[in-house]
Amino acid sequence: MHRSIAVDSQPDYDVVVVGYGAAGAAAAIQAAEQGARVLILDRGYGGGASDLSGGVVYAGGGTRHQRAAGLDDTPDNMFEYLRLETKGVVSEKTLRRFCETSPEMIDWLERQGVEYRGTLCPYKTSYPTDAHYLYFSGNEKAWPYALSAKPAARGHRQVAKGMGSGHAFFEVLRRSAMAKGVAFRPLSRVHELIIEDGTVAGVRFRSMDHEGDAGPRHRKLAQLGVKLSNWVPAVGAHFNGRADKLWQANTAEGEVRAKAVILAAGGFVYNPEMKAQYAGGYAHISPLGTAGDDGTGIRLGVSAGGSTDLMERMTAWRFLSPPSAFLEGVTVGPSGARIANEDLYGATHSDVMIHEHEGRGFLVVDARQWKKARRQVRTQTQPFQLAMAAYLFTAGHIKAASVEALARKIGVPPAALADTVSAYNTGITSGAGDPAHKAPDLCSPVTEGPFYAVDISIKNSPAFPAPGLTLGGLRVDEETGEVLTAKDEPVSGLYAAGRNAVGICSNSYISGLSLADCIFSGRRAGQHAASLRSAEAAV
């Protein structure tokens, strides 16, 4: 029998934030700093995908940590690089503002308590070891990006051990928000926006008392679901399902009024229907995030008249390094043709593989590169990367005495693979350079047998996952963060931030750009939403 519980009557607030990841926290902190009364509602316990992330914020233009590492970067240089990544998903004015305010964003985060260090990682990696907290986290050194802007390391990682940086990053924001008087109600799912006279005036939600009798059990189940969903999705879904049943049996209805509502509830990678509708070649990515990334925020925005864009844009993280010696090999599609220069950021390389090679591909290296890569594992990997490396060096590869024999084993035309490898080797030995323009310091000929192949296709494998997330969302006014209708009119009282909204990273994902956009868009929405209170007080 369904059991109901009482929900305390809610006071009115100036701002209600739906979702408590980095974007929601940034919005709440910014609004509270301007004197607004803020309430956050989250379907979980806070943190979202930000808590599970690597805790990397993409920042440049001359941050103090870049300067400490001896790096020369300017807002103009950062802009020229990001213009290639973003490809017009935001206006040049917005992109310039993002770059010009980037050093201040790091200062703001540090005032909240985030800790960074200018210890530069000297090798190409998808995520640095604990000796390094500043690294080249995108395509800065790769062709063709390096032709337009001077390469600069911009991946600022929260100081913490291993993959604890994301959790540490969010906990800092959580503590800052609570210290500023922000109210938080966990286990609260918003299902309806209150709209009066064409203006969003609050939300209706269902909530479970996390301090009630069922609270401890729910938290344990939810924690297991979050931890396992990104590595063993089926097992994670089991625990999430049990937690959901417990929540369903212990909830009551509530509503709260506010002058502004900010949607910051994450993407939709955990919504099977939306993913099937939009994913295309990204259908087989392993979802990265939490059960809260179910598109609720986007659907709420649409219900109020908001419009969406770039819903088909997603990212797939098939990283080739660490170890960095793997980048010295060649990647080929099912036809045996080269995919792209291997020093591209993993998601960028995957994007080419998905759109030009049916999401299928192989990394091919020779014996010398293979041995070099094995030696690098100990010094270049975090524990989660070590587990994947262990798989690749044991059961996760195919070996053959010749390139042609390797091609037959992996189902690639032998002549085509031989031609691709030959062209690569000739470019290196002749001095002409790699035909795909890979950086010279990452080029070495594939000549010494035996030869090895690793299947880098985009598919969901527990031992060698290709995680990803969604990048599209609600269209917003780039000056205010207000949700826009299809006619480019703002939905009064409604804002969106983070992966609920189209933003800086909605075309191309590189490490740290999503968190940076969460902070940028969250603060933008929080600032403007809080101004409604100031404007009303002035009347």
N, C-alpha and C positions, 0 to 999 in steps of 0.2 A: 504494500500500500504506500502511495506517495505521501511523504511526510513534509509538511510545510513548517517553515520557521519564520520568526518575525525579523523584519529588517528595520533598523532604526530609521526614523524619519530623517531625510537628508536636508541639511540647510542649503540655501542657494549659494552658488559659487560664481565667481567671475569667469572662470575657465574650467572646463572639464576636458581632460585628456583621456582618450581611449587607446590604451596600449602603453606598456611601460618597458620599452627597450631604450636604446640610446636616443632615438628621436623623441619619444615621449618624455624621457627624463630631461632632455635639453629644453624642450618646449616648456615643461613645468618649471624648471629652474629659472629660465629667462623671464617667464611671466611673473613668478614669485618675486624675483629681484626688482620688478617694477611695481610691486605692491599688490598684485592680484591675489585673490583667494583661489587656490587651485586644488582640484580633486583629480586623482588618477584612478581610473578603473582598468583592471587587467584581468584577463581570463585565467591567468596563472598566478605566480607569485612574484612576477617582475623579472626582467632580464631579457626575455625573448631570445631571438637569434643573436643579439649583441653579446649576451652572456656566454654564448657558445663559440663566439668568434675568436680570432687570434688577437683581438684587442689592438689592431693596427689602424691608425688614422693617417690618411694621406694628406700631408701638409708640406708646404714649401714656400717659395718666395723669400727665403732668408730667415727661417726660424732660428732661434738661438742654438738649437741642437745641431742644425746644419752647419752653422758657423763654427761651433765647437769641434765639429768633425773636419773642418777645413774645406767645406763645400761652398761653392759660389753659385747661388741661385737667386733669381729675382722674380717678382710677380709676372713680369712680361715673359720671362723664359718659361715659367710654369704654364702660363696661358697658351703659349705657342705649342707646347707639348699636349696639353689637355684638349686643345681645339681638335687635334687629330683623333683623340679618344672619343670625345663627345659627339662629334660630327653633327652639331646643330641641334641636339635634343633640348638644349637651353640656349637662350640668346647670348650673343657675345658680351652684352652688358652684364648679364648675370654671371657668366663664366669669369669675366674680369673681376667682378666683385668677390667671387669665391677665392680667386687667386690673391687679390690684394689684401683680403682680410684673413688669409690663411695663417700668417704668423700670430695675429691676434687671437685666432681660434685656439691655437696651442696655449697661448698665455691664459686664455679664459679657462681651458680645461685644467691647467695647472693650478689656477686659483681654486678650482673645485676640489683639487687634491690628486689629480692624475699625475703620475711620475714618468718622465722620459729621460733617456740618456743618449748622448751623441756618440755612441760606440758603433762605428760603421762596419757592416759585414763586408768582407773583402771578396766574396765569391757569389756567383749567381745562385739564388735559392728561392723556393716558394715561401719559406718561413725560416727565420734565422734561429740559431741556437741561443742559449741564455747568455752567451758572451757578447751578443750583439742586439741592439735595440733600435738601430737605424739602418735601413737597407733599401736597395733599388727594388721596389715592390711592384713595378709595372714593366712597361716596354721602353723605358728611358734610354737604354743602351742599344736597343735593337733597331734594325732597319725596318721601315723607313723613318721611324720616329726620330732617331738620332740626327737625321738630316735637317730637321726643322728647329730643334732646340738642344741646348747643351745638356747632356745627361746629368741629372741630380738625384740623389737618394732622397725620397720623400716618405717612405714608410716609417712612421713613428709608432713604435710598439710600447704599450704600457709595460713598465717593469714588473715582472712576475716570473715564476718558474714555469717552463714548458707552455702548455696550452692554457695555463691559468690566467693569461693576460686579459682575455675577454671578460672573465668573471671579475677580476680585480678592477678592470675599467668600469664595468657597470656598478659594482659596489661603491666605488667612489661617487658616481653620479647619484646613486640611491641615497647615500648618506648626506650629500649636499642638498638634495631635494627635501629630505626630511628635516634637515637643520633649518631650512628656510620656511618651514611651516606647511609644506605641501601635504595634503591628506591623501591617503592611499587605501583603497579597498580592493584586496585581491579576490580571486575566484569570482569575478563579476563579469558577465558576458552581456555586452550591449547588443540588443536586438532591434532597437528602433530609435530613430531620432524624433524628438518632439519639434514639430514645425508649426509655428503660429504666425499668421499673416505673412507667409513667405520667408520667414526668418527661422533658422534653427535656434531653438530656445532651451534645449536640454536633451536628455537621453532617458530611455527606459531600459532596464537591465534585469537580469536574474543573478542572484548572488548567494553564495554559500558562506556560512560563518566558519572561517578557517580556525577559529578558536573553540569551536563546538566539539562534540563528542567524536564526530567523524573526521575532524580536521587532521590529526596526526596520521591516520591511515591514508587519507587522500594525499597528503604531502609525500609520503613514502612511495606510493604508486606513481605519482606524477614525476618525482625525481628519477625513478627507474625508467619511466617512459621517455623523458628528455634525454637521459644519458645513452639509451640504447637506440633511439629512433634514427640517429644519424649514422650508426654503424651496422645495426641489424634491424632494419625498418619493421619487419614482421613482428619481432619480439617487442620492440618499442611500442608498436601499435596495440599489442595485447595489453600492456600495462596502462597505456593511455585510455584504452577502452574501459578497463576496470575503474580507473579514476573517474572517467566520465559518468559511468553508471552511479557511482557514489555521489558525484556532484548533482546529478539529475534528481536523486532521491532526497536531497537536503537543501533545496534552494527555495527562495521566495522572490517575489517581484519587488522591484524598487524603481524609483525615478528621481531624477535630480535636475534642477533648472540651472541654467548658466547663460551668461551673455555670449559665450563663444564655446564651440566644441572643436577640439583638435583631434583628427583621426591619425593615429600613429601605431596601428595594429599589425604592421608587417605585411609581407607579400602573400602569395597564394600557392606556394609550392606544396603545401599539405592539403590542398583541395583537389581531389582526383578529377572532378568534373571540369573545373576551370583549367586545370593542367592539361587535360585531354583536349579541351577546346583550343588552347593557345600554344601548347608546347612544341608541336612539330618535331623537328630533329632532336629536341631536348627531352623527349618523352621518357628516356631511360636514365636520366640523371638520378642520383640518390639525393632525396630532398634534404637540404641543409636548413635547419631551423627548429621550430617547435610546432606542436599541434595548433598553436595560435596563429601560425602562418596559413590561414585557411581562407583568406580573401574577405573576411568580415568587414574590415574597415573600408575596402574598396566598394563592396556592395552597399554599405550604409551610405557612402557618398553618392553613389548612383541613385539610390532611393530618394535622395533629396534634390535630384536634378543634375548632379555632377556628371562629367564626361570623362572617359578614359582614353589613354593612348599608349602605344608601345607595349601592349599586353603580351605580344609574341616575343618580346626580348627577354632572354634568360641567359644565364651563364653556366658553363660546365667547367669544373676544375680538374682537368687531366694534366697534372704537372709532370714534367719530365725530369725535374731535379728538385731536391738533391737525390743522389749525388750529382755534382755538376759535370762530371765526365760523360754522363749520358748525353749531354747537349752536344758533344763532339760527333755523335753519330748522325744518321739521317732518318727522317720520318717519311713514310710512304703510305699512300692510300691503297685500296684494293686493286687498282690498276697498275701499281708499281711506280706511279708518278710521285714526285716529291710533294709533300703537303705544304710546307712553308719553312722559313728559317727557324731552326729549333730554339733559338734564344728568345723568341717571342714569349711574352707572359703566357702561362699555361692556359688561361681562359681564352686568350686571343688566338692561340694556336688551335684550341679546340673548336672555336667558332669557324675557322677556315675548314677544319676537318668535317664539321657537321654540314656546312653549306656547300662544300665542293667535293666531299669524299664520302657522303652518306653516313657520316659519323663513325667511319671505320678507318683504322690505321695501325701501323706497326712502327716501332722504333728499332732500327737496325744498327748494331755496333760490332766492332771486331774484337778480337781477343785482348789486344792491348788496352782498348777503351774499357772493356768489361773488367779487367783486372784493376785498372786505375779507379774505376767507380767503386769496386768492392773495398779498396783501401780507404776511400773517402767516407764511407758510411759512418764510421765511428766518430769522426770529427764534425760532420756536417748535418747530422740528423737529430731531430727531437724524437722522443719515444714513439709517438704515433707514426712518424715517418720511418722509424727503424722497423716497425712491424711490417709496413708495406715493402720496404727494402728486403727484409728477410724472405717474404713471399716471392719477390721477383728473382732473387738469387737462388731460390730452391725450385719450387714448382711453377713459378710464374714466367717461364721463358722457354723458347725453342732454340735448339742448337743444331748447327750443321757444319760440315767441313768446307763448303763453298757457298758463295752468294746464290748461285743457281739452285743448289740443293736446299738452301734455306727458303728460297722463294717457293719451291714446290711444297715444302712442309706447311707454309703459312697460307697457301692458296693464292699466291701472287704470280703473274706471268714472269717466268725466269728472265727472259730477255729484257723486259721492261725494268725489272729491279736491277739487273746488271748494268743497264744503260744509266740509270739514275745514280748508282754508286760510282760508276766510271766518270760521269760528268762532275760529280762532287770531288773525286780524287784528282782529276785533271786540273780543275780550277785551283786546287790548293798547291799542287806540285809545280804548276806552270807559273804561279805568281799572279794569275788573273783574279784569283779569289773565288769564293763560293758562288756558284750561279744564283743561289737563293739569298745571297748577301748576308750570311751569318757573320757575326763579329770574328775577325781573324784569330783572336785569342781563344776562341771556342771551336776552331776548326782543326781537325787532324784527319788524315786519310783513313778510310775503312779498307784495309788491305790484308791484315794478318788473321788467318784462320786459327781456330774455328770462329764462326760468325754466330751472333745471337740476335734473336728478335723478341720483343715484348709487345703483346697486344695492348694498344692504347685506345682501343675503340671506346666510345661512350656507352657504357653499360653498367648496370648496378651489380657490383661484386663486393661482398664483405671484405675480401682480402685486398682488393685493389679498387676501391670505390671511386666514382666520378661524381662528387657532390656538386650541387648547384642550387641556385635560387632564382626568383623572378625579379625583373627589373622595371616593368611597366607599372602603371597605376593611374590615379586620378590626375587630371590636368589641373594645374594651380596657377594663380597669378604669381609671377616670379618676383614681384616686389613685396607681396604681403603673405603669400602662402594660402590665400583663400581658394577654395575649390571653384572651378569654372564650369559653366554649362557648355553645351555644344555651341552656343552663340557667343562664347567668350565673356559671359556675364558672371560675376561672382555670386555664389550661393551665400546669402547673407548669414553671418554667424558661424560658417563652417570652414575649417582649415584641414589641410592634410600635410603630412611630413614623412620622411623616411621612405620605406618601400611601399607605403600607401600612395605615394605620389610620384609623378614623373619628376626626375631630378638629374643631378650632375652625372650619375653613373648609369642612367637608363639605357644608354647605347652600348657601353663597353665597361665591363667590370675589371678593375685591377685592385690588388690588395690594398685595403684601407680606404678606397674611394667611397664605398657604401657607408661606412661609419662616419667619414668626414661629411658626407652629404646628410646623414642623419643629424649631426650636430648643426650644420649650416641651415638646413630646412627647418629643424625643430626650433632653433632659436628665432628664426625669421617668423614662424607662425606664432610662437609664444609672445614675441615682442608686439606684433600687430594685434593679437587677440587681447593682450593686456591693455592696449591703447584704447579699446572700446570702453573699458572701465573709466579710464582717465577722461575720455571725451564726454561720457555721461555725467561724471562728477563736475565737469566744467560748465554743464548746461544749467 
